[in-house]
Amino acid sequence: MSEPLKVIVSMIGLDGHTTGGEVVSMILRDAGIEVVYLGVNQTPEMIVSAAMQEDVDAIGISSHAANYSQIEELVQLLRTRGMDDVPVICGGNVPRHTADDLLAKGVASVVLPGASSEQIVHAVRSLARKRAA
């Protein structure tokens, strides 16, 4: 039996909206995915450091604020640290035009408001890097 996927869920910067991240964490755990919940006030550097320490398969960012440049910085830091195989998946109240910009800058997926639990789990499972056997 293979190891379950392991995902970080966090908010970035000064985004203090926790409900989305907490709900997504529960959805993923219920689907058998291991979740490392970092919570609020995380910098891109803190998230990348945790991703390295925890050997995660994906990073989920719950975003309800205009902190999109920090999400782009997170993607860049992963690249410079040789972790560009760890996808960043964003969700929350992200305007559609901003979602397009984030995707163009390397975010793997943006899950928009109204997504079902199944859609969230599918996004994580289909994008997560595969763990070594």
C-alpha positions in Angstrom: 0.0 0.0 0.0 1.4 3.4 -0.9 1.8 6.3 1.4 -1.1 8.8 1.4 -0.6 12.1 -0.3 0.7 14.9 2.0 -0.4 18.5 1.5 0.3 21.8 3.2 -2.8 24.0 3.7 -2.1 27.6 4.7 -3.0 31.2 4.3 -0.2 33.5 3.1 0.8 37.0 4.3 -1.7 38.9 6.3 -4.8 37.0 5.1 -6.5 36.1 8.3 -9.5 34.3 6.8 -9.2 30.7 8.2 -12.6 29.1 7.5 -11.8 28.1 3.9 -8.4 26.6 4.8 -9.9 24.7 7.7 -12.8 23.4 5.7 -10.5 22.3 2.9 -8.2 20.6 5.4 -11.2 18.6 6.7 -12.3 17.7 3.2 -8.8 16.4 2.3 -8.4 14.5 5.5 -11.8 12.8 5.0 -10.5 11.8 1.6 -7.4 10.1 3.1 -4.9 12.8 2.3 -2.5 13.8 5.1 -2.7 17.6 5.8 -0.1 19.8 7.4 -2.1 22.9 8.4 0.1 25.9 8.9 -2.6 28.5 9.5 -2.3 32.3 9.1 0.5 34.8 8.8 2.8 32.5 6.8 5.4 34.0 4.5 6.4 32.3 1.3 9.7 31.4 2.9 8.0 29.8 5.9 5.7 27.7 3.6 8.6 26.5 1.4 10.6 25.6 4.5 7.7 23.6 5.8 7.3 21.9 2.4 10.9 20.8 2.4 10.8 19.6 6.0 7.5 17.7 5.5 8.3 16.4 2.0 4.8 17.4 0.8 3.2 16.5 -2.5 1.3 19.8 -3.0 0.7 23.1 -1.3 -2.8 24.5 -0.9 -3.2 28.3 -0.4 -6.5 29.6 0.8 -6.7 33.2 -0.4 -9.3 35.8 0.4 -7.1 38.9 0.2 -5.0 40.8 -2.3 -1.8 38.8 -1.5 -1.4 37.4 -5.0 2.2 38.6 -5.4 3.2 36.5 -2.4 1.6 33.5 -4.1 3.7 34.2 -7.1 6.8 34.6 -4.8 6.0 31.2 -3.3 6.0 29.6 -6.8 9.3 31.2 -7.6 10.9 30.1 -4.3 9.9 26.5 -5.0 11.6 26.8 -8.4 14.8 28.2 -7.0 14.9 25.5 -4.3 14.5 22.7 -6.8 11.0 22.0 -5.7 9.1 23.0 -8.9 7.5 19.5 -8.9 5.4 20.6 -5.8 2.3 22.2 -7.3 0.7 25.2 -5.7 -3.1 25.0 -5.7 -5.0 28.1 -4.7 -8.6 28.5 -3.6 -10.9 31.1 -2.2 -12.3 34.3 -3.3 -10.0 34.8 -6.3 -11.3 37.0 -9.1 -11.3 35.1 -12.4 -8.8 37.5 -14.1 -6.5 37.1 -11.2 -6.8 33.3 -11.4 -5.7 33.5 -15.0 -2.7 35.6 -14.1 -1.7 33.2 -11.3 -2.0 30.2 -13.7 0.2 32.0 -16.2 2.8 32.6 -13.5 3.0 28.9 -12.5 0.2 28.2 -10.0 -1.0 24.7 -10.9 -4.7 25.3 -10.3 -7.1 27.9 -8.9 -10.2 26.4 -7.3 -12.9 29.0 -7.6 -15.8 29.6 -5.1 -18.6 27.1 -5.4 -16.3 24.1 -6.1 -17.5 20.8 -4.6 -15.6 18.7 -2.2 -15.1 16.2 -5.0 -13.6 18.9 -7.3 -11.2 20.0 -4.5 -10.0 16.4 -3.8 -9.7 15.7 -7.6 -7.6 18.8 -8.1 -5.2 17.8 -5.3 -5.0 14.1 -6.4 -4.5 14.9 -10.1 -1.9 17.6 -9.6 0.1 16.3 -6.6 3.6 15.1 -7.3 3.8 11.3 -7.1 5.6 9.9 -4.1 8.6 7.6 -4.6 7.7 3.9 -4.2 
